[in-house]
Amino acid sequence: MRKTSLTTFLLIAIFTSPAAAVTDTVIFNGNIVSTCLITIGTPGILAANGDFSVLSSTGAGGTSGNATILTTGGGGNVSTSAPTAFAAAPDGGDGDVTFASSYSASGVTTLLDVVGEVASPLGLGLTNLNVDLSATKAAGVFPAGNYTAEVVVTCE
């Protein structure tokens, strides 16, 4: 009888005692590549000056276009390129016109009225970019009609 009691006691001790805790580690890996992402927001508005020889987003009635730039790596630069001609203009509106772009930035990068072709370094994160454009007619006035111009924003 004693043998049965000892066996029963050992079985109860084995099956009712708490198990030893076991731990291990799960590893997580990730990789973010260096990138520059441009998202175009609202378009700009060109307004004529008093003598209709300049269309500009900075004059009365004009509005800057905007974009956001997200950078995930260092060494990125932003610049803009003014067009060489209107994408759309009424007859006589596209002759003898000189274009100039500029930009300002806020957010992780702060810039004010930078000439478009000048490359400016960007901070790491989100930059809000305001883009401006002017079109100047060398002689005469801009005729009535709708005008469309495209400024290229570059992040490299």
C-alpha positions in Angstrom: 0.0 0.0 0.0 2.7 2.3 0.8 4.1 1.9 -2.8 0.8 3.1 -4.2 0.7 6.1 -2.0 4.3 7.2 -2.8 3.6 6.8 -6.6 0.3 8.8 -6.3 2.1 11.5 -4.3 4.9 11.8 -6.9 2.3 12.0 -9.8 0.3 14.6 -8.0 3.5 16.6 -7.2 4.6 16.4 -10.9 1.2 17.4 -12.4 0.2 20.0 -9.9 3.5 21.9 -9.5 3.8 25.1 -11.6 5.9 24.8 -14.8 9.1 26.8 -15.0 8.7 30.0 -17.1 10.4 29.8 -20.5 11.1 33.0 -22.5 12.4 33.8 -26.0 12.7 36.9 -28.1 10.9 37.9 -31.4 13.1 40.1 -33.6 11.6 42.8 -35.7 13.6 44.3 -38.6 12.7 47.3 -40.8 14.3 49.5 -43.4 13.4 53.0 -44.6 15.0 54.0 -47.8 16.1 57.6 -48.3 13.4 59.3 -50.3 11.9 62.6 -51.2 8.1 62.6 -51.8 6.4 65.6 -53.4 2.6 66.0 -53.0 1.1 68.9 -55.0 -1.6 70.8 -53.1 -3.6 73.7 -54.4 -2.7 75.4 -57.7 -1.6 79.0 -57.8 -3.5 82.0 -59.3 -1.9 84.5 -61.6 -3.3 88.1 -61.4 -2.5 91.0 -63.7 -0.8 94.1 -62.5 -2.3 97.6 -63.2 -1.0 97.9 -66.8 -1.5 94.2 -67.7 2.1 93.7 -68.5 2.8 91.3 -65.6 0.9 88.2 -64.5 2.0 87.2 -61.0 1.0 85.0 -58.0 2.5 87.6 -55.6 0.5 90.6 -56.8 -3.0 91.7 -55.6 -5.4 88.9 -56.4 -2.7 86.3 -57.0 -2.1 83.2 -54.8 0.9 81.0 -54.4 0.6 77.3 -55.4 1.7 74.9 -52.7 3.2 71.4 -52.2 4.4 69.3 -49.3 7.7 67.5 -49.4 8.5 64.6 -47.2 12.1 63.6 -46.8 13.3 60.5 -45.1 17.1 60.9 -45.6 19.6 63.7 -45.5 21.1 65.5 -48.4 17.9 66.4 -50.3 17.5 69.7 -52.1 14.5 71.5 -53.5 14.3 73.8 -56.5 11.7 75.0 -59.0 11.9 75.5 -62.7 9.9 78.3 -64.4 8.2 77.4 -67.7 9.5 78.8 -71.0 6.0 79.3 -72.3 2.4 79.1 -71.1 0.8 75.7 -71.3 -2.3 77.5 -72.5 -2.8 81.1 -73.5 -5.0 83.2 -75.8 -3.7 84.3 -79.2 -0.9 86.9 -78.7 -0.6 86.1 -75.0 2.5 83.9 -75.3 4.8 86.2 -77.3 7.7 88.0 -75.7 7.1 86.7 -72.2 9.8 86.1 -69.6 9.0 83.7 -66.6 10.5 83.6 -63.2 9.6 81.3 -60.3 10.4 81.5 -56.6 9.6 79.5 -53.4 9.3 79.8 -49.7 9.2 76.9 -47.2 8.0 76.3 -43.6 8.0 73.2 -41.4 11.3 71.3 -40.9 12.8 73.6 -43.6 12.4 77.4 -43.4 13.1 79.5 -46.5 11.9 82.9 -47.8 11.6 84.0 -51.4 14.3 81.8 -52.9 14.9 82.2 -56.7 13.4 79.1 -58.3 16.5 77.6 -59.9 18.6 77.9 -56.7 18.7 74.5 -54.9 18.1 74.7 -51.1 18.8 71.9 -48.6 15.8 70.2 -47.0 15.5 69.1 -43.4 14.4 65.6 -42.4 10.6 65.4 -42.3 7.8 67.4 -43.7 8.3 70.8 -45.5 5.4 73.0 -46.8 6.4 74.7 -50.0 4.8 77.8 -51.4 5.6 78.3 -55.1 5.3 81.6 -56.9 5.4 82.5 -60.6 5.6 85.7 -62.6 5.2 86.2 -66.3 6.4 89.6 -67.7 5.5 90.7 -71.2 8.4 92.6 -72.8 6.1 94.8 -74.9 2.4 95.4 -74.9 -0.2 93.9 -72.7 -1.5 90.4 -71.9 -4.7 90.0 -74.0 -7.9 88.9 -72.3 -8.3 85.1 -71.9 -7.3 82.1 -69.7 -3.7 81.4 -69.0 -2.1 78.2 -67.6 1.5 77.9 -66.7 3.4 74.9 -65.0 6.2 75.2 -62.5 8.2 72.1 -61.9 9.2 71.3 -58.3 12.3 69.2 -58.0 13.6 67.3 -55.0 16.9 65.5 -55.3 
